[in-house]
Amino acid sequence: MQLDVNAGATRNSGFKADYERIFVEPWSPYVGAILLVMVILALMISGLFWGVFGGLKLWGDWLNSAIGLGEMLKIRTELDSPLMHRMSLMNITLLTGAFSAALMSRQFRISGAPKLEYVWGALGGILMGIGATLAGGCTTGGFFTPALHSSPAGWMMALGLMGGAVIGLKLLLWTLENISWGMQAPASGGSSSRGLYPLFGILIAAAIVAWTLIWAYAADAKLAGRAIIVIAGFAMGFILHRSRLCFARGFREPFMTAEGDMTKALLLALAIAIPLAALLFQKKVIDPYIAIPPTFWLGSLLGGVIFGIGMIFAGGCASGSMWRAAEGNLKLWVALFFFAWGGSTFSGLMHRWDIMTVDVNLDGLEFTKVGIQAYLPDLLGGWPWALLAAFGILLLWYILVRYNESTEKFTVL
């Protein structure tokens, strides 16, 4: 009898250890990168792509319309429902996935910040909104997804993001040395219900699965088509939180601490995804142009610089800000609010001034006053050269990151 009790205790201990390993201990960013690519490819097979800024801009459009700025900014009077707009729905479920992961790992905690940090969050959010407007997307829709879709716009924004990260770090260092107001951290509090957090997280995950199934088998074809977005957005939020995967860290840390693991994880994701995406494009599973912004090269570069400065002050990019906000970071909620509002406002102004108005040239490519749609297989005469260029960039980037890890030559702090 004693043996049975001990055996049961061992089994319970084993299950608890498994839970801790999967849902509490942080995942490697490399595992997160691979899992994220799997979800993105599933979206692409369904004819969709990952974007964040479009959903945030819709939230900003709703806000501007509510406060009476809609007509001035030429915002449509009939806005999409946040639950029906593809990117907005993906953002909502990404936040939900990160929230579920934070609860299951008992890492959810409302965390305040010094007053000055909220100012930086607001400023950073506005700059990210401006940068994303010019680049046609944030680090997701302006860099990662276009690079995945074999567009040089993504690589051009990456170059701008690096420059913006350097400028942002230097500016932030100056503020730390010269501004003392609002730097006192608020007192942190605990929660008496943390023991129930895992249960709440599991219930949220179960609700998302039920939501997905209900929509997947709905008679309404539009709802059925949105089902993949519900589960994919949740999965991305869960993966990003568990692996702490963050584009902002990938561009920031080599210049701040010379640490390159996050950058190498992003490079791994692109190295896996680019050739697999190329197969989907060649098989005509998805049109690559649907995720290529008409911003190459000026909009992508300038937008990347401005966005890069903003993400340094905000403390995260778009997706990174969302998963950190979902675990209770109040500064990142401020950054997201002003990101959405700034993106909507600046986008409206750019269209009003006819700078971001999209037109189509004789080749059927969209263009604006800050750039054009650009697709490497067409520019370079086929897939062999396009893939060679992409992997050449990835290899050069990897070499520079590894060199910097050992020499700290590129650090600015």
C-alpha positions, 0 to 999 in steps of 0.5 A, spaced: 500 500 500 505 504 501 508 503 494 502 505 491 502 511 495 509 513 493 508 511 486 502 516 485 506 521 488 511 520 483 506 520 478 503 527 480 510 530 481 512 528 474 506 531 471 507 537 475 514 537 473 512 537 465 507 543 467 513 547 469 517 545 464 512 547 458 508 552 461 512 556 467 520 555 465 521 560 459 522 557 452 528 558 448 527 563 443 530 559 437 524 554 439 519 560 439 522 562 432 521 555 429 514 555 432 512 562 430 514 560 423 509 554 423 503 558 425 505 563 419 506 558 414 499 555 416 496 562 415 499 563 408 497 556 406 490 559 408 491 565 403 493 570 409 499 573 412 501 576 419 500 583 420 499 587 426 499 595 424 493 594 420 489 592 426 492 597 431 490 603 426 483 600 425 483 601 433 486 608 432 481 610 427 475 608 431 478 612 437 479 618 432 472 617 429 469 617 436 473 624 438 470 627 432 477 627 428 474 622 423 472 627 417 478 631 418 483 625 417 478 622 411 477 616 415 471 612 412 465 612 416 463 605 416 469 602 419 470 594 420 468 591 426 474 589 430 472 582 430 471 582 423 477 585 421 483 580 419 489 584 423 484 586 428 482 580 430 489 577 430 491 582 435 485 581 439 487 573 439 494 574 440 493 579 446 489 573 449 494 568 447 499 572 451 495 573 457 493 566 457 500 564 457 502 569 463 496 566 467 499 559 466 506 561 468 503 565 474 507 571 470 501 576 470 502 582 474 500 589 474 506 593 473 507 600 474 513 604 471 516 611 473 512 617 471 517 619 465 517 612 463 509 613 461 511 619 457 517 615 453 511 610 452 507 615 449 512 618 445 515 611 443 508 609 441 507 615 436 513 615 433 512 607 432 505 609 428 509 614 424 514 609 422 509 604 421 505 608 416 511 610 412 514 603 412 507 600 410 507 596 417 511 595 423 517 590 425 512 585 423 508 588 416 514 592 414 520 588 416 519 580 417 513 579 413 515 583 406 522 579 407 519 573 408 515 575 401 521 576 398 521 583 398 527 588 399 522 593 402 523 588 408 531 588 408 530 596 407 526 597 413 531 592 417 537 597 415 532 603 418 531 599 424 538 598 426 539 606 425 533 607 429 535 603 434 542 606 435 539 613 435 534 611 440 539 608 444 543 614 444 537 619 445 535 615 451 542 615 454 542 622 454 535 623 457 538 618 463 544 622 464 540 629 464 533 628 466 531 626 473 524 628 474 519 622 474 524 616 475 522 614 482 519 607 481 512 606 484 511 601 489 509 594 487 503 590 489 502 582 489 495 578 488 492 573 493 489 569 487 495 567 483 494 560 485 488 560 481 492 563 475 493 557 471 486 555 472 484 561 469 489 561 463 487 554 461 479 556 461 481 561 456 485 557 452 479 552 452 474 558 450 479 560 444 478 552 442 471 553 442 471 559 439 475 556 433 470 550 432 464 554 432 466 559 427 469 553 423 463 550 422 459 556 422 454 557 416 457 564 414 463 563 410 466 569 412 466 567 420 468 560 417 474 563 414 476 567 420 476 561 424 484 560 422 485 567 425 482 566 432 487 560 433 493 562 429 493 569 433 492 565 440 498 561 438 502 566 436 501 570 442 502 564 447 509 562 443 511 569 443 510 570 451 513 563 452 519 564 448 520 572 450 521 573 442 521 580 441 523 584 434 525 590 438 530 586 442 533 583 436 535 590 433 536 593 440 541 588 444 547 587 439 547 595 440 546 595 447 549 589 450 552 585 444 548 579 446 545 576 439 541 570 441 534 574 440 537 576 433 539 569 431 533 567 433 529 572 428 535 570 423 533 562 424 526 564 423 527 567 416 532 562 414 527 557 415 521 561 412 523 564 406 525 558 402 518 554 404 514 561 403 518 561 396 515 554 394 508 556 396 509 562 391 511 558 386 505 553 387 501 559 387 498 558 394 498 565 395 499 571 392 506 574 394 504 581 393 498 581 398 503 583 403 508 587 400 507 594 401 508 600 396 514 603 400 521 601 397 525 604 398 524 611 401 518 609 405 521 603 408 528 606 410 525 612 413 519 609 416 524 604 419 529 609 422 523 613 426 520 606 428 526 604 431 527 610 435 520 609 437 521 602 439 527 604 444 523 609 448 517 605 448 520 598 450 518 594 445 515 593 438 508 592 436 508 584 437 513 585 443 509 590 446 502 586 446 505 580 449 508 584 454 502 588 455 498 582 456 502 580 462 500 586 465 505 592 463 502 598 464 507 602 460 506 598 454 499 599 454 500 606 454 505 605 448 500 601 444 494 606 445 499 612 442 501 607 437 494 606 435 492 613 435 499 616 432 498 611 426 491 612 425 492 620 425 499 620 421 496 615 416 490 620 415 494 626 414 499 622 409 493 620 405 490 627 406 497 630 403 497 625 398 503 622 400 501 615 401 495 615 396 496 608 393 496 608 385 498 602 380 503 603 374 503 600 367 506 593 370 500 593 375 505 594 381 502 599 387 506 605 388 506 611 393 510 617 393 515 614 398 516 607 394 513 602 390 512 594 391 518 590 389 519 583 389 526 580 388 524 574 383 522 579 378 527 584 380 533 579 379 530 574 374 528 568 378 528 565 384 535 562 384 538 569 385 532 572 389 534 566 394 541 567 394 540 574 395 536 573 401 541 568 404 547 572 403 543 578 407 542 573 412 549 570 412 552 577 413 547 579 418 549 573 422 557 574 421 556 581 424 552 579 430 557 573 432 563 578 431 559 583 435 558 578 441 566 577 441 568 584 440 562 589 442 565 593 436 558 595 435 555 597 442 553 604 443 552 604 451 
